[in-house]
Every structure is written in C-alpha cells, then in structure tokens.
Amino acid sequence: MLSLNSGSSFTELIDLVRAYAKQETIGELRGTGRWLAWGAVGGLSILLGLLFVLVGVLRLLQSTVFEGSSGMSWAPYFIVLALTAALVVFSQSRIRKPFLHSGGSK
C-alpha cells in the first residue's frame, strides 16, 4: 500500500502516471494527426480532380451540344450543377465510418 510519508514512492507514482499519460496521449495524437493529414491530402486531390472534370464537362457541353443556342445558354450550367449534386449525394451515401473511434456512436 502507498504511504504518503514515503516521498520517493510518491514521486515514483507521479512519474509513472505522467509517463503513462504521455505514452497514451502523444502516441495516439500522432497517429490521429497522420490519419487526418493523409485524409486531407486525398480529399483535396479528389476535389481538384473532380473540379477539372466538371469544368471539362461544362466546356464540352457548351462547345458541342449547346453551341449556337442563345436561348438555352443556361442549360450546360444546370446540367453540371445537377451532376455535381448527384456526385455529392452519391459520396454521402458511401460514407460508412462516420467516427474515428471504431467502437462508439459519439
């Protein structure tokens, strides 16, 4: 049993608790930071790629399908907007792991 009169065992206990807390928090935070960094890089890469694809689709529609129609000049923008909304809905439906912690619902 721990005696408060014994200064060395009390300081050893404090050092042990401090070392354990550092081990369990710093290591986990580094892993989480690495996970978030790779996720951010991947997300930005996908965002940039989809942006280029959607601008390309817009230019394709403007130059081929709706080339001379002045009354329907808004249609390519609406089509690309609908395609973007469909991509967002599809992406949201495919997200399965909403939490970093694998065991909880919060």
Rosetta blueprint (number, residue, H / E / L):
1 M L
2 L L
3 S L
4 L L
5 N L
6 S L
7 G H
8 S H
9 S H
10 F H
11 T H
12 E H
13 L H
14 I H
15 D H
16 L H
17 V H
18 R H
19 A H
20 Y H
21 A H
22 K H
23 Q H
24 E H
25 T H
26 I H
27 G H
28 E H
29 L H
30 R H
31 G H
32 T H
33 G H
34 R H
35 W H
36 L H
37 A H
38 W H
39 G H
40 A H
41 V H
42 G H
43 G H
44 L H
45 S H
46 I H
47 L H
48 L H
49 G H
50 L H
51 L H
52 F H
53 V H
54 L H
55 V H
56 G H
57 V H
58 L H
59 R H
60 L H
61 L H
62 Q H
63 S H
64 T H
65 V H
66 F L
67 E L
68 G L
69 S L
70 S L
71 G L
72 M L
73 S L
74 W L
75 A H
76 P H
77 Y H
78 F H
79 I H
80 V H
81 L H
82 A H
83 L H
84 T H
85 A H
86 A H
87 L H
88 V H
89 V H
90 F H
91 S H
92 Q H
93 S H
94 R H
95 I L
96 R L
97 K L
98 P L
99 F L
100 L L
101 H L
102 S L
103 G L
104 G L
105 S L
106 K L
